Amino acid sequence: MACVAVMGLRAQILPVSVWQAVAIQAGLAALFSRGFRQPVWWLPIHLLFLPTVLMGLSWQVPAWLYLLTLLLLTLLFWGTVKGDVPLFLSSSAVSEALIEIVSREQAQAFIDIGAGLATVVVPLAKARPDMVVVALERAPLPWLLARWRCRNLANVQVGRYSFWEQDLRGFDVVFAFLSPLVMAKIGEKVRREMRAGCLFISSSFPIPDSHPESVLELNDSRKTKLYCYRIGGSLKS
């Protein structure tokens, strides 16, 4: 939409240069993104995409570099390609809060159903070596890095498959940092599979039409909120 507007502008109204047209397109794309209420992290993508392409063309970047970039992005965001959610990274404040929660819950089994680079799993497993910790990550590159980071942690299992394929009955605490687009479906899954009394924790995104048992607002850069749902209590089947 932004490209069409700028092409029309350049052809019919103002004699703008290529770089000026690209700058206008980037600004319009960012505005359209906010108008369609896309997540904030899309803004730098819209702002930098065409300028980066034009810069690459002007620098005569070798063709193989584009292929390498595409390959790396595919390996990094494979879950998105397969219909899952993009890579989100949790802060250290999230890990610290989860350590307190699992200790209070006396949890024996914990799972992160979108583990990314194991930013939550590693400190949690180190703090609770007596607890079984499972990390699920579908994208090949984050999974490989998570496996490497967890290589010396005997209580951690890292799986490369979708969380939709994982049965949640055996876990006392389930953690997710996913996307608002899948939270309704995730709510149905945890209601159906998790045992009564167990805890589901969602970072940043609540389950629609459900009331959490508690909401923890953390003191990190994003002011992350952890939505805590008690199965059979605040989250009834």
N, C-alpha and C positions, 0 to 999 in steps of 0.2 A: 504494500500500500504506500509506504513512504518512498520506495523507489519510483513508483509510477508518478507520484506527485512531483518529485524532483525532476524526473525526465520531462514532464510537461512544463515545469517551470523553466528549465534550461532551454527547451526548444521554442517556447512561445512567448515568454515574458521577459526574463532577465538574461543578459549575456554573462552568466557566471562561469568561472573556471571549473575544471574537473574537481579540484580539491575543495572548492567552495560548495559544489553540488554534493560531494560526499559528506561534508560537514553538516549541511542542511539535512541530508537523508538520515544521518546518525541521530541528529536531534529530534527529527520527526518520529523516527522509529522508537526512540526512548519515550517520547510523549504518548505515542499510541500504546506502548507497553503498559504505561501507568494507567491509561484510559481503559484498557482491557483488564486491569488489575492483575497483571502477571506478577510473580514474586520479584522482590527488589533485586535479587541477584541477576535477573535478566538484563538490568540496565547497562552494566558495563559490556555485556555481549552485544547489545544493540548499538552502543556507542562506538565500539572498537572494531566490529566485524568488517565493514566495508573499508574503513581507513587502513586496516591491516592488510586486506587483499590488495588494495591499490599500492600500498607501500611495497608489498612483495613483488608486484608487477614492475614497479619502477626500479627496484633493486635487482631485477632479473634473478630471482631466487631459483635454484635448480628444481626441476620438476619432482625429483625423488624426495625433496624435503616436504613437499605437500603430501605425498603419499605416506611418509613417515609420520607427519602430524596427524593425518587421518587415522592411521593405525593406532597411534598412542591414545587418541581421543576415544576410539572405539573400544580399546582395552579398558580405558578408565571409566567410560559410561556405558558399558555393555548392558547393565540392568535397564537403562533407559531404552536402548535399542530393542530389548526383549519385552518391553511393556512394564518394567518395574519403575522404581523411582530413582532420581539422580543422586549423586554422591553428596551427602551432607556430613560435615565433621563436627563432633561435639567438643566443647571446651573442657578444660581440666576441672572447672567448677561442677560440671555435670557428673564427672567421675567421682568427685569427692562426695557429692550429694547421694549418689547411688551406693557408695560404700557404707554410708550411714544408714541408708534405707535397708539394704540387705542384711546388715548386722542387726538392726532392730527387728526385722522380720524373721531372723534366724533361718534365712534361706539356705537350702542345701543345693539348689540347682537354679541357675540363672541363664537366660539367653538374650542376646542382642540380635534382633532379626534383620538388622541392616548395619552390619558392623563396620563397613568402610575400611579404614586403615587400623582398626582395633584401638582407637583412641580411648574408648570406654573400657574395653575388655582387658587390656594389659594392666592398668592400675588396679582394677577391680580384682583380677586374679591374683595379683601380688599381695593385695591387702587381705584376701580371703583364700588362702591356699587350700583350705578344707572344703571349699565349695566347687561344684562342677560348673564350669563356665563354657557356654557354647556360643560361637560367633558365626553368623551366616553372612556371606557376601558373594554375590553372583558375578560381579565384574571381575575379569581375570587379573588385571593389574593390582587393584586394591586387595583382592584375595591373596595374591602372591606376597604382597608386602605384609598383610596381616599374618600370614603363615610364618614369615620370617621373624616378625616381631614376637610371635608367641612360641617360637621354637624351643625355648627353655622353660616353658610353663607347663608342667605336667598335668595341671587341672583344666587345661583349655583344649577344646576341640574346635577347629575351624573348618566349616563346610562351605563348599562352593555350589550352592543351589538356592532356589528361590524360597523365601519364607512362606510362600503359599503352600509349599510341599511339606512343611515341617509341622508335625503334630505337637501341640503345646501342652498336652496333659501332664507331662512329667516335670514341669518347671514351676517353682514357687514364685519367681519374679520374671516377668517378660518386659524387655525394654525395646522401644522403637523410636527412631528419629527418621521419619519417612516423608510423607507429603500429604497436604490436606486432601488431595484427590483420592487417596486410598483409605482415609481414616474410617469412613462408614463401613467399608468392607472388612477392615481390620477389626472394627468393633464386633461385627457378626462372628468373625473367626474366634476371637478371644472368649466371647460369650459361649460359643458352642464347645470349645475345646478345653479351656482352662478350668481347673478345679475350684470349687467354692472356697473362699477365704484367701486365695492367692491374689497377687497384685500385678496389674498391668500399668506400666508407666510410659507415657508418650511425651517426648520432648517437643515443645513448641506448638504442636497441633492437637487440639482436643478431638474426641470422638463426637460427631454431631448428635444433637438431641440426647446427650447423656450428661449426668452431673458427676464430676469427679469427687472422690472422697476428700481429696486435698489438692491444692495447687501450690507448688513451691516456686517462687521467683528467685532466680539466682543472681548473684552479683558479678556477672561476666559482661563482656562487651555487648552481647546481644540481649541482655536481660532475659535470658532463657527461662521459660516456664516449664515445669514438669507437672503434667497432669496425671494424677495417681488414681486408679480405679480399682476398687475392691470387688472381685468377682462374687456375685451373689449378694453384694451389699449395694454400693453405688452403681454397679454395672450388673443389672439383672438380665437373665436370659429370657 
